[in-house]
Every structure is written in C-alpha cells, then in structure tokens.
C-alpha cells in the first residue's frame, strides 16, 4: 500500500472514531420543585418538565433592553429543536407580568403554548429559582437580570449556560438540546 492509500483508509476511521467520543455535557446543579402560574393562569410546577429537555431564560414584558432579543432567540430555538424540547421564560417582574401580560408578550414572539411557557408567581419563588437554582442573579427593583439561556436535561439537571451575545447561540443550544434529547431516560 502506498502512503496516500493508507491515509485514505485510516483518515475516515479516525474521523468516525471521534464521533462517538464527545464528552458528555457537564452537570452544574439541579432545579428543585417549584410552583408558579403559566401564561394561561394555570398552576405550573417543575414536574410538568420531567422527562423533557428544556431551555430557560429570565425576562420581563416591559423590558426595552435585551428581553425582546432573548425572546427572539427563544423563538428561533423553538423552530430549531425537536417538538419534545420545552421552553420556559420566567419573569423577573411578577408585579406587572400577570398571566394576561405574559400571553400578550408570548404572541409577539409566536410562542407555541404547547412548548413555550411564560411563568409568573411569588417573588420569593422566582428569586429562589433565579439566584439559588439557576445561579443567575437576583430579582430586584432595577430589573437587572442575566441574559443567559440555561439548558436543562430530562432529570432537571442544568447542563449548559449560553450567553445572548455568543455568536451562533441558537444553533449551539439546539445541538446540545438534541444531544440530550437523544439520551434514553
């Protein structure tokens, strides 16, 4: 065999060998049980997400800063992920973000209510989730909040953080969500 024919034989084998050896996504923590209200005013607890890969973010409907961009990215994620992947947007302004306000906001971004939930409820619960569970920050009067998306697996474990400003953020999240979706639970 010539050197070139050896390369042609072993190069595809090396490439294929690397396909199955991707490292699993890290685990950054777990999301505890919670109970909030969705955009339709129905009780929504974490068990509604059990067995689903999901992506979370924190927004508020009166935001003139990054929230509309984040919600646009969530809409793109909705289009690029499997139907079983859920999307969850938690408000950081529960005083103004009623279920009705969240419904109107979701319609602006063509949210599929079967997949994308907008959640509101007690400030204490939302703050616990934002600060302690997702480790993104605290809900405060200034409405400052994280502009990161969080990928959660079927068991409620955080598997990735993605910044709004990252190039290719939508495709990166979609690929990682697909990886998690393919894992049998």
N, C-alpha and C positions, 0 to 999 in steps of 0.2 A: 504494500500500500504506500502510496505517496503521502507526503506531508499534507498536501491540500485535501486528499480524500480522508485522511484521519481527522482533520479539522471538521470536515463536513459530517462525519459520523458522530464525533463527540460534542460538537457545539450544540446541536439540538438536545442531546441528552442532558447536558449541563443546564440548558435553559429550562427544560421540563423539570429537572430535579429541583430547581429553585422555586418552582410554582407552589409546591405543597409545603415549603418550609418557612412561610411567612410567620413571623411571631404573632401570637395572639395579642389582641388589644389589651392594654393594662386595665386593672380594676382600681378605681380611685375612691370607691366608697359605695354605699348603698342608700337608696331612697326609702325612708320609713313610710309607714302608713300615714295617710292624711285624708281629710275630708274637706272638700270645697264645693262650690257651685259652678256648673258649666254655663255656657252662653245661653242655654235654654232654661236656666233656673233649676236644673235637676242636680241632685246630690251626685258628686263625682268623687270617688276615692281611689286610692292607688291600685286597689285590686282590679279596677277596670283596665289597667295596663298590664296586668300579669299575663305572661305568655306572649307579649308583644315587644318588639324593639320599638323604642320611641325617642324622639328628639324634643328637647325642652328649650325654652327661652323665657326671658322676663321682659315684659313690655308694659306700656300703658297707652290708652287710646288717645289721649290728648297730647302725646309727645310730638314735638316738631323737630326732634333731633334724629337719633338713629333708629327709633322704633319702626317707622314705615319701611326703612331699608331692611331691617331684620325680618319683618313680616313678608316683604317681597321675597327674601331668600327662603323663608319657610314655604311660601307658595311654590317656589322653584323646587324645593326639596320634596314637597307633596307630589309634584309632577314626575320627579326622577326616582322615586322609591316605590317599592312594592306596596300593594294595597294593604297589606298587614301591618306596615310601619305606621305608628301613630305619631301625631304632632301635638305638643302641649305648650300653650303660651300662658304663663302665669302673669297676672297683673302685679305691678308694684304700687298701684293706686286704687286699692279696693274701695275707698270712699266714693270715688266717681265712676269706677268701672263696674257698673251693675251688669247683670246678665244681658239686659237690653242694649247697653252701650257696647258690650263685647260682641253681640250679634251683629250690630250695625258695622262695627270695625271689621269683623271677620268677612262680611260680604264685600267690603272694599278689596279684599285680597283673594276673593273667590275660594274661600276656605270650604273644604268638603267636611261638613259636620260629622260624617261617619268616621273621619280620620283625624280631624284637627279640632282640639278642644281648647277653648279660652276659659281660664279658671279665675274665679274671684272668691273672696271669703274673708275670714278674720285676718287682721293684720298680723296677729301673733302666729298663726299657721303659715301665712305667706312668708313672714320674716324667718321663721324656723327653716322653711324649705330653702329660701334664698341663701341665708347665712350658714346654717348648720349642715343641711343635707347636700345642697349643690355647691356650697363653699364659694359663692359668687359675690356676696356682699350683704348689705342690709337695706331694708326698705326704710326710706326716710323722707322727710318733708321736701328735700331738694330734688327728689325723683331721680337722683343719680342711680344708675344700675349698670350691671355688666352688659356688655354687648357680645357675650359668648353664647354659643349653642352648646348643648350638652347631649351626648349620645348615651342612652341607657339600654341595657340588654333586657332579655325576656324575664330575668330574675330580679330586675330592679337595681342592677349594679351599674354605676357610672363607668363608661368605657372610653369616653373621649370628650375633650373640650376643643371648641373650634371658634376662632375669633371672626367677627363680622368682616374685619379688614383683611383677612387672609385671602390671597388670590386662589381661585378655584375652590372656595369654601363649600359650595353646594355639591360639586362633584366629589369632593373628599368625604363629606358626610354621607352622601348617597352610597359611595363604595364601601365605607365602613359599616353602614347600616345593612347593606346587602350581605357583607361577610357575617354579621351577627344573625341576620335572618336565616342564613343557610345552616346555622348550627342547630341540630336537633336538640330539643329540651327534654 
